[in-house]
Amino acid sequence: MEPTSLEKLSWNHFLYQQDISDPRVQRMKKIVRIALKNELTQRQHDCISMRYLENLSVREIALRMGIQPTTVYKHLKKAVRTLQKCSQYL
């Protein structure tokens, strides 16, 4: 099944598609997947997934998780900072 244009732009498709043969891209994808799984707290992972994979707004994430929007912002900020630190290995 051919992905739609929106799917081609999504993080989920980027991280899990196998059609890119460049070894540098494959290595980067592997590091990001490992970082998402092992370096983030569960709440950070949930917030990142809902924000960037499901494209939910901060308010929608807060409602779904039962927390304040400011808490969602804090989780996202910490998660992004952690992923940026992991990106030094790319």
Backbone hydrogen bonds, N-H to C=O, Kabsch-Sander energy under -0.5 kcal/mol:
donor,donor_aa,acceptor,acceptor_aa,energy
8,K,4,T,-2.0
9,L,5,S,-0.8
9,L,6,L,-0.7
10,S,6,L,-0.6
10,S,7,E,-0.8
11,W,52,Y,-0.6
14,F,10,S,-2.3
15,L,11,W,-3.2
16,Y,12,N,-1.6
17,Q,13,H,-2.0
21,S,19,D,-0.6
26,Q,22,D,-2.2
27,R,23,P,-2.3
28,M,24,R,-2.3
29,K,25,V,-2.6
30,K,26,Q,-2.1
31,I,27,R,-2.3
32,V,28,M,-2.4
33,R,29,K,-2.5
34,I,30,K,-2.3
35,A,31,I,-2.7
36,L,32,V,-2.7
37,K,33,R,-1.9
38,N,34,I,-3.2
39,E,35,A,-2.1
40,L,35,A,-0.7
45,H,41,T,-2.7
46,D,42,Q,-2.6
47,C,43,R,-2.7
48,I,44,Q,-2.7
49,S,45,H,-2.7
50,M,46,D,-2.7
51,R,47,C,-2.5
52,Y,48,I,-2.9
53,L,48,I,-0.6
53,L,49,S,-1.9
54,E,49,S,-1.8
56,L,50,M,-2.7
61,I,57,S,-2.4
62,A,58,V,-2.6
63,L,59,R,-2.4
64,R,60,E,-2.4
65,M,61,I,-2.6
66,G,62,A,-1.6
67,I,62,A,-1.9
71,T,68,Q,-0.6
72,V,68,Q,-1.6
73,Y,69,P,-2.4
74,K,70,T,-1.9
75,H,71,T,-2.4
76,L,72,V,-2.8
77,K,73,Y,-2.7
78,K,74,K,-2.5
79,A,75,H,-2.4
80,V,76,L,-2.7
81,R,77,K,-2.2
82,T,78,K,-2.3
83,L,79,A,-2.6
84,Q,80,V,-2.4
85,K,81,R,-2.0
86,C,82,T,-2.0
87,S,83,L,-1.5
88,Q,85,K,-1.2
89,Y,86,C,-1.8
90,L,87,S,-1.8
